[in-house]
Amino acid sequence: MENLQVTANEEEVSSKILTVPNVISFIRMLLVPVFFILLTNGQRIPALVVYAVSASTDFLDGQIARHCHCVSRLGQLLDPSVDTLLMVSGVVGTWLYCGLPTWVLIVVFAREVFVLSGGFWLLHVKHIRIPVVYPGKVATALLFFGMCLLFLNEAGLWFVYFGVILQLAVTVYYVYKGVLALKTCD
């Protein structure tokens, strides 16, 4: 899950709405309220399963879109939006019910807002695309995995901490690349 991802390469982007990757993203989005309903009704293990399924399929929609050459404009907006929704919902859920420290909630939420809004501005105002880097994907995976473990025990906190640190480092890299791109386009 990275919010700055548009496409891995400069391939043709379609206007199609009903594509397999978009359906997967939409299903992932629908799983977020299911996760919260289960969680607020005290069903932590079913909530964990729903969250784990949604989080583990994070890579699936983008991979299918790229490999099947069905990248769409809707998918370019839907996928990072769903990834952000899933990240924020997991952090809020684990903060409310699993003892996630408040500072993690604040840092992850602020980072998600910053990256999503910065990436949107760069892409839609300046027409600059910052490609996703592998460490960003690793950071997201660590956070998703750590939040899932928090539903079971405290060991998940270490994965969350490593994920947050790596996410912040990747954010610094994205800012650096964005500044360089802005300087070259002026």
C-alpha atoms as one frame of an Amber mdcrd trajectory, in Angstrom:
protein
   0.000   0.000   0.000   1.580   3.196  -1.044  -0.337   6.332  -1.678   1.914
   7.855  -4.311   1.593   4.897  -6.628  -0.014   5.598  -9.951   1.567   3.088
 -12.301   4.836   1.256 -12.207   5.597   2.344 -15.733   4.165   4.636 -18.351
   1.547   2.306 -19.790  -1.802   3.258 -21.229  -4.460   4.198 -18.683  -8.034
   3.318 -19.563 -11.327   4.954 -18.622 -12.936   1.606 -17.788 -14.707   1.366
 -14.471 -15.574  -2.308 -14.207 -12.169  -3.987 -14.158 -10.985  -6.872 -11.996
  -8.534  -4.656 -10.032 -11.271  -2.055  -9.386 -13.685  -4.771  -8.177 -10.993
  -6.065  -5.793 -10.373  -2.537  -4.486 -14.093  -1.959  -4.041 -14.497  -5.229
  -2.108 -11.532  -4.254   0.093 -13.259  -0.917   0.754 -16.498  -2.691   1.743
 -14.570  -4.858   4.210 -13.563  -1.818   6.296 -17.046  -1.224   7.811 -17.427
  -5.002   8.295 -14.150  -4.928  10.249 -15.439  -2.135  12.516 -18.853  -3.731
  13.035 -17.215  -6.974  14.142 -14.706  -5.125  16.296 -17.281  -2.969  18.080
 -19.405  -6.055  18.746 -16.511  -7.682  20.591 -15.686 -10.191  17.861 -11.946
  -9.583  17.700 -10.934 -12.767  15.891 -13.511 -12.414  13.074 -12.530  -8.722
  12.833  -8.881  -9.787  12.596  -9.706 -12.245   9.802 -11.595  -9.594   7.814
  -8.784  -7.085   8.287  -6.092  -9.646   7.432  -7.885 -10.627   4.216  -8.271
  -6.999   3.182  -4.684  -6.119   4.113  -3.152  -9.211   2.513  -4.859  -8.462
  -0.805  -3.338  -4.960  -0.841  -0.830  -5.956  -3.505  -3.316  -7.964  -5.577
  -5.256  -5.196  -7.325  -2.136  -3.325  -8.449  -0.373  -6.486  -9.613  -3.370
  -7.582 -11.672  -3.767  -4.100 -13.159  -0.142  -3.966 -14.278   0.213  -7.560
 -15.459  -3.110  -7.624 -17.321  -2.604  -4.117 -18.743  -5.870  -2.870 -17.256
  -4.675   0.193 -15.339  -7.603   2.602 -15.101  -8.095   6.184 -13.995 -10.577
   5.013 -11.368  -8.079   2.435 -10.125  -5.386   5.093  -9.834  -7.643   6.939
  -7.391  -9.439   4.002  -5.781  -6.424   1.843  -4.892  -4.448   4.426  -2.886
  -7.658   5.701  -1.288  -8.614   2.206  -0.141  -5.054   1.587   1.066  -5.218
   4.767   3.142  -8.682   3.886   4.469  -7.455   0.430   5.429  -4.312   1.787
   7.109  -6.224   4.414   9.094  -9.001   1.983  10.068  -6.449  -0.560  11.270
  -4.613   2.026  13.325  -7.844   3.385  14.829  -9.136  -0.129  15.530  -5.938
  -1.289  17.207  -5.723   1.982  19.138  -9.290   1.626  20.439  -9.267  -2.090
  21.200  -5.703  -3.400  21.304  -3.609  -0.818  23.145  -1.805   0.784  20.215
   0.023   3.842  21.591  -1.608   7.181  20.750   1.584   8.575  19.224   1.495
   5.806  16.587  -2.085   6.723  15.726  -1.124  10.391  15.303   2.052   9.729
  13.296   0.439   7.228  10.914  -2.654   9.372  10.393  -0.609  12.537   9.788
   1.735  10.704   7.415  -1.182   9.248   5.435  -2.822  12.672   5.070   0.500
  14.275   4.087   1.447  11.652   1.492  -2.045  11.382   0.019  -2.548  15.138
  -0.293   1.031  15.789  -1.449   0.861  13.037  -4.036  -2.509  14.290  -5.262
  -1.196  17.862  -5.573   1.972  16.818  -7.381   0.068  14.613  -9.801  -2.959
  16.765 -10.541  -1.495  20.268 -10.293   2.125  19.809 -11.368   1.711  16.547
 -13.355   4.595  14.984 -11.453   4.499  11.300 -10.652   6.651  10.006  -7.789
   7.103   6.254  -8.222   6.619   3.936  -5.298   9.730   2.447  -3.769  10.052
  -1.066  -2.422  10.799   0.035   1.187   7.411   1.780   1.212   5.708  -1.498
   0.400   7.713  -3.226   3.137   6.702  -0.522   5.647   3.038  -0.987   4.786
   3.332  -4.770   5.078   5.025  -4.427   8.487   2.264  -2.135   9.722  -0.531
  -4.386   8.451   1.161  -7.481   9.907   1.860  -5.757  13.223  -1.717  -4.549
  13.564  -2.997  -8.066  12.873  -0.653  -9.448  15.552  -1.899  -6.837  18.033
  -5.286  -8.526  17.930  -3.550 -11.612  19.289  -0.818 -10.230  21.603   1.709
  -7.462  22.286   4.415  -8.825  19.942   2.807  -6.921  17.077   3.991  -3.600
  18.485   7.554  -4.223  17.295   6.373  -4.739  13.719   4.300  -1.563  13.976
   7.264   0.404  15.330   9.560  -0.811  12.539   6.834  -0.069   9.997   6.366
   3.481  11.293  10.114   4.167  11.255  10.446   2.830   7.721   7.358   4.762
   6.586   8.827   7.994   7.925  12.139   7.327   6.155  10.292   6.631   2.890
   8.277   9.829   3.356  11.520  11.813   3.626  12.662  10.148   0.394   9.369
  11.042  -1.344   9.651  14.661  -0.222  13.224  14.772  -1.530  12.172  13.306
  -4.894   9.207  15.694  -5.074  11.396  18.738  -4.413  13.881  17.590  -7.071
  11.067  17.083  -9.567   9.624  20.531  -8.808  13.028  22.142  -9.348  13.475
  20.471 -12.730  10.001  21.410 -13.990  10.395  25.142 -13.264
